Amino acid sequence: MEQSAPQPTPLPDRVACLSLPLAETTLLVPVTAVAEVTTHGTVAGPAEGFCYGTFDWRTLRIPLISFEAFAGRPRPDLSGEGRVAVVNAVGAAAGVGFYGLRLQGLPSPLQVGEADCRGARKPDVRGVVAALSLAGRECWLPDLEALEAALAALT
């Protein structure tokens, strides 16, 4: 009896993503990168560079960061209880486990396909691997590996 080799699973036509609103643009990340969207409550310092400090999430104390500041832009003011995307750390910051990205609004789900990425370009922005236009707004694809390496260097 002859056995055939297992067939590879075909890649999906579309990828489930979240648009994460920032002060001047939107980040686009795979849904699987985000563990939860929550509020940050009280943030304990010290604020350093692109990190606001740490906040309590579930039973952990995790860093809260500003992607805007990481990208070389002004860090938005940390007033009130803003929304936070809690990101699963998988690269250099994996020892931290998770970190929070401060948002300037509510995330929304998107399905992104190859056709959506055809006009992508490489902007001259630290921590951004590509920029593309989706639904009439510019979205940045963040370099989460670079962000996590910088975060690991702070801890």
C-alpha positions in Angstrom: 0.0 0.0 0.0 1.5 3.3 -1.1 1.1 6.4 1.1 0.9 9.8 -0.4 2.7 12.7 1.1 0.6 15.1 3.1 -0.6 18.1 1.2 0.4 21.5 2.6 -2.4 23.6 3.9 -3.1 26.4 1.4 -2.4 30.0 2.6 -5.6 32.0 3.3 -6.7 34.6 0.7 -7.2 37.1 3.5 -5.6 37.7 6.9 -7.6 38.8 9.9 -6.1 42.1 11.2 -6.8 44.8 13.7 -6.4 48.5 12.9 -5.0 50.2 16.0 -5.6 54.0 15.9 -2.7 56.2 17.0 -2.5 60.0 17.2 -1.7 60.6 13.5 -2.0 57.2 11.8 -3.2 53.7 12.3 -1.2 50.5 12.9 -2.2 47.3 11.2 -1.4 44.1 13.0 -2.6 40.5 12.8 -5.4 39.7 15.2 -3.2 37.0 16.7 -0.7 39.6 17.9 -3.2 41.2 20.3 -4.1 39.3 23.5 -6.7 41.8 24.6 -7.9 45.4 24.3 -8.3 47.1 27.7 -7.7 50.3 29.6 -4.5 51.0 31.4 -5.6 52.5 34.7 -2.8 54.0 36.8 0.6 54.0 35.1 3.7 53.8 37.4 6.9 55.5 36.2 9.5 56.2 35.4 8.7 57.2 31.9 11.7 56.5 29.6 11.9 57.2 25.9 9.0 55.5 24.2 7.8 53.8 27.5 5.3 55.6 29.7 6.0 53.2 32.6 4.1 50.1 33.6 0.5 49.2 34.4 -1.4 46.3 35.9 -2.9 43.8 33.5 -4.6 40.8 34.9 -2.0 39.6 37.5 1.0 41.1 35.6 2.7 44.5 35.6 3.6 45.2 32.0 5.2 48.1 30.1 3.0 50.7 28.4 4.6 52.1 25.3 4.0 54.8 22.7 4.5 53.6 19.2 4.5 57.3 18.1 7.6 57.9 20.3 9.2 54.7 19.2 8.8 55.9 15.6 10.5 59.2 16.4 7.4 61.3 16.7 6.2 63.2 19.8 4.8 61.0 22.6 1.1 61.7 23.1 0.0 62.9 26.5 -1.0 60.2 28.9 -4.2 61.7 30.2 -7.2 59.8 31.4 -7.8 56.1 30.9 -6.9 55.4 27.3 -7.4 52.1 25.4 -4.5 49.7 25.3 -3.8 46.8 22.9 -2.0 44.2 25.0 0.5 42.6 22.6 1.9 39.1 22.8 5.6 39.5 23.0 7.3 36.8 20.8 10.7 38.3 20.0 13.4 39.9 22.1 10.8 41.0 24.7 9.4 37.5 25.1 10.8 37.5 28.7 8.4 40.3 29.4 5.5 38.2 28.0 3.3 41.1 27.0 3.4 44.9 26.5 0.7 47.5 26.0 0.5 49.8 23.0 -1.4 53.1 23.9 -4.2 53.7 21.5 -6.1 56.9 20.6 -9.4 55.2 19.9 -11.1 51.8 19.5 -9.5 49.2 17.3 -11.5 47.7 14.4 -11.2 44.3 12.7 -10.2 44.2 9.0 -9.7 41.4 6.5 -6.6 42.2 4.4 -5.7 40.5 1.2 -3.0 40.6 -1.4 -4.8 43.2 -3.5 -4.9 45.5 -0.4 -1.1 45.4 -0.2 -0.3 46.2 -3.9 0.2 49.9 -3.2 2.4 49.4 -0.1 5.5 51.5 0.2 8.4 51.7 2.6 8.1 55.0 4.6 11.2 56.5 6.2 9.8 55.9 9.7 11.6 54.0 12.4 9.8 50.7 13.2 7.6 50.7 10.2 8.1 48.0 7.5 5.4 49.3 5.1 2.6 51.8 4.7 -0.5 51.2 2.7 -3.9 52.8 2.2 -6.9 50.9 3.5 -10.5 52.3 3.4 -9.1 55.7 2.6 -6.7 55.9 5.5 -2.9 55.3 5.8 -2.0 52.3 7.8 1.5 51.4 9.1 2.7 47.8 9.4 4.9 47.9 12.5 8.2 46.1 12.8 7.2 44.4 16.0 10.6 42.6 16.2 12.4 46.0 16.3 10.0 47.3 18.8 10.5 44.3 21.1 14.3 44.5 20.8 14.1 48.2 21.9 11.7 47.3 24.7 14.0 44.4 25.8 17.0 46.9 25.9 15.0 49.1 28.3 14.3 46.3 30.8 
